[in-house]
Structures are given as structure tokens and as C-alpha cells.
Amino acid sequence: MINKKKVIVEENESVECDVCHQTYDCKEEIYETQEFLHINFTGGYESVFGDMNKVECDICQHCLKRLLGEYLRIDDGY
């Protein structure tokens, strides 16, 4: 007997940057939404975010560059 699993796919209509609050349409602005940084983790023991607290943030590429650009190591891949 073959076990069949049901797969559920969720598609977002839009995504909002938590820094600048700009909203991007996922179908109209596909390249912008692909460049988002999505942070999602759970703080561990003695984390500065709190033990077992869930931490989430969505940041557009423009805010990411503005906030962290000088700290990022960017390699052109060639």
C-alpha cells in the first residue's frame, strides 16, 4: 500500500516591510518580493529576545541595504 500525503501550499497576495511599511504585491512586483529577508526563529536559553520567544521580521531589500549595507559581505559570484 502506498501512503499518500497531502501538501498544502500557501500563497501570499502581498508582503509588507516591517521597517518602511511599504507593501509589495507578490504577483505584480515579483522581483521585489523575492528579495525580501524573512527572519523567523525561536530564541534559545538566555536569548536577548527571551527564552523560547518567537522572533519574526520581513525586511525589503532597500531597508536591508540601508540598515546593514556596510556590514554585508557581497560577492559578485565570479
C-alpha positions in Angstrom: 0.0 0.0 0.0 1.3 3.5 -0.9 1.0 6.2 1.7 -0.2 9.5 0.2 0.5 12.8 1.9 -1.5 15.9 1.4 0.6 19.1 0.7 -0.8 22.5 1.5 0.7 25.4 -0.3 0.0 28.9 0.9 0.5 31.9 -1.4 0.7 35.4 -0.1 -1.0 38.2 -2.1 1.3 40.8 -0.7 4.1 41.3 1.8 4.8 44.4 3.9 8.2 45.6 5.0 8.3 45.8 8.8 10.8 48.7 8.6 9.4 51.1 6.0 5.8 49.6 5.9 5.9 49.6 2.1 3.5 46.9 0.8 4.5 44.9 -2.3 2.1 42.9 -4.4 3.5 39.3 -4.8 2.3 38.9 -8.4 2.9 42.5 -9.7 6.3 43.0 -8.0 7.8 39.5 -8.1 11.4 40.6 -8.1 11.0 42.9 -5.2 9.2 40.3 -3.1 11.8 37.6 -4.0 14.5 39.9 -2.4 12.8 40.2 1.0 14.6 38.9 4.0 12.3 36.9 6.2 13.5 36.4 9.8 11.8 33.7 11.8 13.3 31.9 14.7 12.8 31.0 18.3 15.0 32.5 21.0 17.0 29.9 22.9 18.0 29.7 26.6 19.1 33.1 27.9 18.5 34.7 24.5 18.4 38.5 24.4 14.9 38.1 22.8 13.7 36.0 25.7 13.7 32.3 26.3 11.6 30.5 23.7 10.1 33.7 22.3 9.3 33.6 18.6 11.0 36.4 16.6 9.8 37.4 13.1 10.5 40.2 10.7 10.1 40.9 7.0 12.6 43.4 5.5 12.6 44.7 1.9 15.9 44.8 0.1 16.1 48.6 0.2 15.8 48.7 4.0 18.2 45.8 4.4 20.8 47.7 2.4 20.2 50.9 4.2 20.4 49.3 7.7 23.0 46.6 7.2 24.8 47.5 3.9 28.1 48.5 5.5 28.2 45.2 7.4 27.3 42.9 4.5 29.9 40.9 2.6 28.7 40.9 -1.1 30.4 38.7 -3.6 29.5 39.0 -7.3 29.9 35.3 -7.7 32.6 35.4 -10.4 
